[in-house]
Amino acid sequence: MASIKPYQFEPESDPENFNEDERAEPVQERRLNDVSEWCTCNNCAKMPIEEENICCKEIQKVVKRMMEVPDPPKCMVEHPGFEPNCLNPYTLQNINNIYRADYGPVRRRNEEERFRYLAYRSFVSWCWGYLGRSVRVVIPSCVVNRIRLQFPDPAGQYVGFRPPLD
């Protein structure tokens, strides 16, 4: 009987290039300020959790991905790879199949919630690569809002960023 070798095809994280807090400056009560005071892409919206009030242009890994195209976009949601990687239902169906094979079924109530969850995962994988278990990063406000627009919750109830449990 063959032994099970989990994670043998998972990309490894690069601890030398991983910086948990990639922000250029600390966030100070952005929820209380106007979005225009901290957003430079003009697509962000005020988020209920302080950590989520961050623009795509403040995160190194996202900016690096934006700069890979000949004519860099003003915002990550305008990147030519954003829609095919994070918003395309056929891509997300494939990501769902891969997720299910690795971790079991995605436990979400409906298709929009499942696609939203997979879109967030796809964005993180696209920009950061594999992070490892219990490693989470904050997704820029503009990206979260664009994904929510594409896959809305009928009741408008969203979970938001949850730090890993220690």
N, C-alpha and C positions, 0 to 999 in steps of 0.2 A: 504494500500500500504506500502510495506517495505521501510524503509529509507536506503539510500546508506551509507555505512560505509567504506570509502576508507582507504587503508593502514592497515586494520585490520590484514592481514596475512603477512605483511612485517616485517622482523627481525629488531629489534631496534639497533641503534648504541650504542657503549659503550664509552661515552665521557671521562671516566677515563683512558681508554687504547688507546685513539686516540691522536696521535701526528702529527700535520700537516706537520712538517718538520722532518722526521725520519732519515735524513742523519747524518752520523757520523761527517762529516766535511762539511763546506760550499764549494760549487762548485765555482771555479774561472776560468772562461774562458776555459773550457774544449774543446770547439770547436776549439781552437787554438792549443791544445796539441795533441800528438799522443794518440790513444785509449789505448795503452798498459800502459800509465801513470796513468789511472784511472780505467780501467776494470780489475777485478781479475778473471772473469769466462772464459775469452778468447772467448766470443761469441758476445760481444758488437760491435757496429759500431758507427761512428761519426754521430750525429744527428744535424739537422739545428737549432733547438731551444735549447738554453743553458740548460734549466731545464731537457730536455730529455736525456742529457748525464750523465746517472747514471747506475751503474751496479746493477744487482739483489742482489749482496752480500752487498750492502749498505743500503738496505731497510729492517728494522726490521721485518715487517709483512711477507715479501717474504722469508727472511732467516728462520723465524719461520716455515713457510710452508715447506721449503726445509728440515728442521731438523726433520720433522715428520716421515720420512721414515727410515728404518733400516740402509741403506747405502746412506747417503745424497749425492745428486748429486753435481757436481762442478758448475753447472749452472741450473737456474730454467727451462730452456727449455729441460733439460734432466730429469726432475722430472717425475716419472711414471704417475702422475696424470695430467700433462700438456696437453698431446695430447687428452685424453678423455674429458677434461673440456674445452679446448680452440680451438682445431683444428679439432675435429670430426664434420663433417657436420650434422650428425644425431642429435648430442647433440645440435648443434647450431640451427637446425630447431625447436627443442623442446623449446629452449630458446626464439626463435622468436615467437612461439605461446604464451608463457607466457608473453612476452613483449607486444605483440599485445593485449592480453586480459586486461593488466593493463594500457597501455599508448596509444594504437592505433597502426597502422602500422608503421614499421620502414621506415622512409623516406630516402631511399638510391636508387641510380640509378640502380645498378645491384646486382646480387647475391654475387659477390666477396666483394663489398663494404658493403653490409648488413652483410655478415659473418664476415668480418674484425671488424666492429663495435660491433657485438654481442660477438666476441671473446675477445675484449678488456673489455667489460662489464663483461663477464664471469670470466676473470682473476682477475679483481678488486673484484668482489663478492667472489671469491674463497679465495683470500688472506686477504682482509679487511672486508668482510661481507658487510652489508648494510651501506652506508655512509650517506645517507640523501640527500635531494634536494640541488643542487648547491655546493656539496662537491666533489671536484675532487682530484685525486692523480696522480702523474706521474708514468707511467709504465716503468720498466727498458728497456733500449735500446735493450738488447738481446731478450726480450719477444716481443717487438714491431716488431723487424726485423724478428723474426720467424713467427709471425702472418702475416706480409706483404709477406713473402715468400710463405706461404700457400694460401693466398688470395690476389694476387697482383692486383694493379691498372694497366690496360693496358697502360695508359699514364705515369705511374710512379709518379703521382701527389697525395701526401698525405697531410692531414691537419695538423697532429701533435698535441701536447698538447695545449689545450686552457684553460686558467684559468677561473673560474666561473665569470659571470657578477655580479657586485655588485648592 
